[in-house]
Amino acid sequence: MAANTRPAGILPATPANIRHAAAALRAGELVGLPTETVYGVAARADDPAAIARLFRAKGRDESKQVARFVADLDGVRAAGATVSDVARRLAAAFWPGPLTLVLPGADGAWLGFRAPAHDVAQAWLRELGGVIPAVTSANRSGKAPAGTAAAAWAALSPHLSMVLDGGPVTGGQPSTVLRVAGAEAEILRPGPITAEHLARIPGLRLRSM
C-alpha cells in the first residue's frame, strides 16, 4: 500500500508510534502489531471490558483463552503462573520465538504466554511498563491470519485503535501451543516449534495427542 493511501489507523512503527500504541493499550483500546509469525491484535489482559471487545472483534468463542505476551519469564511469574524447571528450559531454548507456553496459574486455571521474536513487538512490550497484553491473531475467527498491517486493519478496523506497521511478516503460521505441567507437556496446537525440536529439551516428557 502506498504511503499516500495508507489508512489513518495504520501507523509506521516509529518509536513515537510504538509509545502511542502502548498508551492506547494501557487505556483499554485494541491495538494491532506485527509478530514474527502473523499480525496480532492486543487488549489489556487485566481489563475485562477490553477483553470482551477483543472477543467481539474476532467473533471468537469466549470460552477460548487468549495468550499473554511477555518479554521474559519475569512477566510469567508476575502473572501468577507456575514455572517448572522444564518450562524454564523451554523458554530458554525457544523464547523469544513462536512457542506459547500454557502453564498452571495460582487459582488452578491455565494461562498461556509467549515472548514474540519481533523488534516492534519487543519494543512495544517495553513501553507497556509491566502491563501485560492478551494477544491473538488479527483476523476474524476462522479466517486466514493477517501477514500485513493492511490485512489486519481490513479484518478488524471497526474495533482497532491502530495497527503498527512493521512490514510484511514471513512466518505465516501461528505459534506452537504447548501445555506444561511439571515435566510433562502436550502440544495443543502444532506450529513452527515441532515435536522434534521439543524432544531436545532435557527432562521433558512429551505426551501423545
C-alpha positions as CSV (number, residue, x, y, z in Angstrom):
1,M,0.0,0.0,0.0
2,A,1.5,3.4,-1.0
3,A,2.2,5.8,1.9
4,N,-0.3,8.4,0.5
5,T,-3.1,5.9,0.5
6,R,-2.4,4.4,4.0
7,P,-5.5,4.4,6.2
8,A,-5.1,6.8,9.2
9,G,-5.2,3.9,11.6
10,I,-2.1,2.2,10.1
11,L,0.9,3.8,11.7
12,P,4.6,3.2,10.8
13,A,6.4,1.5,13.7
14,T,8.4,4.5,14.7
15,P,9.5,4.9,18.4
16,A,6.8,7.6,18.9
17,N,4.1,5.5,17.4
18,I,5.2,2.5,19.4
19,R,4.8,4.6,22.6
20,H,1.4,5.8,21.3
21,A,0.3,2.2,20.8
22,A,1.4,1.3,24.3
23,A,-0.6,4.2,25.8
24,A,-3.6,3.1,23.8
25,L,-3.4,-0.4,25.1
26,R,-3.0,0.8,28.7
27,A,-6.1,2.9,28.2
28,G,-8.2,-0.1,27.2
29,E,-8.1,0.2,23.4
30,L,-7.4,-2.6,20.9
31,V,-4.1,-2.4,19.1
32,G,-2.7,-4.4,16.1
33,L,1.0,-5.2,15.9
34,P,3.4,-7.5,14.0
35,T,5.0,-10.6,15.4
36,E,7.4,-13.0,13.7
37,T,4.5,-15.3,12.7
38,V,1.4,-13.2,12.0
39,Y,-0.1,-9.8,12.9
40,G,-1.8,-9.8,16.2
41,V,-4.5,-7.9,18.0
42,A,-4.0,-7.0,21.6
43,A,-6.1,-6.0,24.6
44,R,-5.1,-5.2,28.2
45,A,-5.3,-8.6,29.9
46,D,-6.5,-7.2,33.3
47,D,-9.3,-5.2,31.7
48,P,-12.5,-7.3,31.3
49,A,-14.1,-4.7,29.1
50,A,-11.1,-4.6,26.7
51,I,-11.0,-8.4,26.6
52,A,-14.8,-8.5,25.8
53,R,-14.1,-6.1,22.9
54,L,-11.3,-8.3,21.7
55,F,-13.7,-11.3,21.5
56,R,-16.4,-9.3,19.7
57,A,-13.8,-8.0,17.2
58,K,-12.7,-11.5,16.4
59,G,-16.1,-13.1,16.6
60,R,-14.4,-15.6,18.9
61,D,-16.0,-18.1,21.3
62,E,-15.5,-16.5,24.7
63,S,-14.7,-19.9,26.2
64,K,-11.4,-19.9,24.3
65,Q,-8.4,-18.3,26.1
66,V,-6.1,-15.7,24.7
67,A,-2.4,-15.9,25.3
68,R,-0.5,-13.1,27.0
69,F,2.7,-11.5,25.6
70,V,5.6,-11.1,27.9
71,A,9.2,-10.1,27.5
72,D,10.6,-13.0,29.6
73,L,9.7,-15.4,32.4
74,D,9.6,-12.5,34.9
75,G,6.3,-11.5,33.3
76,V,5.0,-15.0,33.6
77,R,5.8,-15.1,37.3
78,A,4.2,-11.7,37.8
79,A,1.0,-13.0,36.3
80,G,1.0,-15.8,38.9
81,A,1.8,-18.8,36.8
82,T,4.0,-21.7,38.0
83,V,7.2,-22.1,36.1
84,S,8.7,-25.6,36.4
85,D,12.3,-26.4,35.5
86,V,11.1,-27.8,32.2
87,A,9.1,-24.7,31.4
88,R,12.2,-22.6,32.2
89,R,14.3,-24.7,29.8
90,L,11.7,-24.4,27.1
91,A,11.7,-20.6,27.5
92,A,15.5,-20.5,27.4
93,A,15.5,-22.6,24.2
94,F,12.7,-21.0,22.3
95,W,12.0,-17.5,23.6
96,P,11.7,-15.1,22.1
97,G,10.0,-17.1,19.4
98,P,6.9,-18.9,18.2
99,L,6.2,-21.0,21.2
100,T,3.2,-20.4,23.5
101,L,3.6,-22.0,26.9
102,V,0.4,-22.8,28.7
103,L,1.1,-23.0,32.4
104,P,-0.8,-23.6,35.6
105,G,-1.9,-20.4,37.4
106,A,-2.2,-19.8,41.1
107,D,-6.0,-20.3,41.1
108,G,-5.8,-23.6,39.2
109,A,-6.6,-22.1,35.8
110,W,-4.3,-22.5,32.8
111,L,-2.6,-19.4,31.4
112,G,-0.8,-19.0,28.0
113,F,2.3,-16.9,27.5
114,R,4.5,-16.1,24.6
115,A,7.6,-13.9,24.1
116,P,7.4,-12.7,20.4
117,A,10.6,-12.5,18.4
118,H,9.9,-9.3,16.5
119,D,11.6,-6.0,17.2
120,V,8.4,-3.9,17.1
121,A,6.6,-6.3,19.5
122,Q,9.5,-6.3,21.9
123,A,9.8,-2.5,21.8
124,W,6.1,-2.2,22.4
125,L,6.2,-4.6,25.4
126,R,9.0,-2.5,27.0
127,E,6.8,0.7,26.6
128,L,3.9,-1.0,28.4
129,G,5.7,-0.7,31.7
130,G,4.7,-4.0,33.1
131,V,1.1,-4.0,31.8
132,I,0.5,-7.5,30.3
133,P,-1.4,-7.7,27.0
134,A,-3.5,-10.5,25.8
135,V,-2.7,-11.1,22.1
136,T,-4.3,-13.2,19.4
137,S,-4.1,-13.3,15.6
138,A,-5.6,-10.2,13.9
139,N,-8.3,-11.8,11.8
140,R,-11.9,-12.8,12.2
141,S,-12.2,-16.3,13.7
142,G,-12.0,-19.0,11.1
143,K,-10.3,-16.6,8.5
144,A,-6.7,-16.6,7.4
145,P,-4.2,-14.9,9.7
146,A,-3.0,-11.4,8.6
147,G,0.5,-11.2,7.2
148,T,0.5,-7.4,6.7
149,A,-0.8,-4.3,8.6
150,A,-3.2,-3.6,5.8
151,A,-4.8,-7.1,6.1
152,A,-5.1,-6.7,9.9
153,W,-6.7,-3.3,9.5
154,A,-9.1,-4.6,6.9
155,A,-10.2,-7.5,9.1
156,L,-10.7,-5.7,12.3
157,S,-10.6,-1.9,11.7
158,P,-14.0,-1.1,13.2
159,H,-12.7,-2.3,16.5
160,L,-9.0,-1.2,16.4
161,S,-7.5,2.0,17.6
162,M,-4.4,1.5,15.4
163,V,-2.1,-1.1,13.8
164,L,1.7,-0.7,14.0
165,D,3.1,-1.4,10.5
166,G,6.3,-3.4,10.8
167,G,6.1,-4.5,7.2
168,P,5.0,-8.0,6.0
169,V,5.7,-10.9,8.3
170,T,7.0,-14.1,6.8
171,G,6.1,-16.7,9.5
172,G,2.6,-17.3,8.2
173,Q,1.9,-20.0,10.8
174,P,0.7,-19.2,14.4
175,S,2.9,-20.3,17.3
176,T,3.1,-23.8,18.6
177,V,0.9,-24.1,21.8
178,L,2.4,-26.3,24.5
179,R,0.7,-27.1,27.8
180,V,3.3,-27.8,30.5
181,A,2.7,-29.3,34.0
182,G,5.9,-30.1,35.8
183,A,8.0,-32.2,33.4
184,E,5.1,-33.3,31.3
185,A,4.0,-31.4,28.2
186,E,1.3,-31.8,25.5
187,I,1.1,-30.0,22.1
188,L,-2.3,-28.3,22.0
189,R,-1.7,-26.7,18.6
190,P,1.1,-27.7,16.2
191,G,3.2,-24.9,14.8
192,P,6.8,-23.9,13.9
193,I,8.3,-25.5,17.0
194,T,7.8,-29.2,16.3
195,A,7.8,-32.3,18.5
196,E,11.4,-33.0,17.2
197,H,12.5,-29.6,18.4
198,L,10.8,-30.1,21.8
199,A,12.4,-33.5,22.3
200,R,15.8,-31.9,22.7
201,I,14.8,-30.3,26.0
202,P,16.3,-32.3,28.9
203,G,13.7,-33.8,31.2
204,L,10.7,-33.0,29.1
205,R,8.2,-35.9,28.7
206,L,6.0,-35.1,25.7
207,R,2.6,-36.7,25.8
208,S,0.9,-38.0,22.6
209,M,-2.1,-36.1,21.4
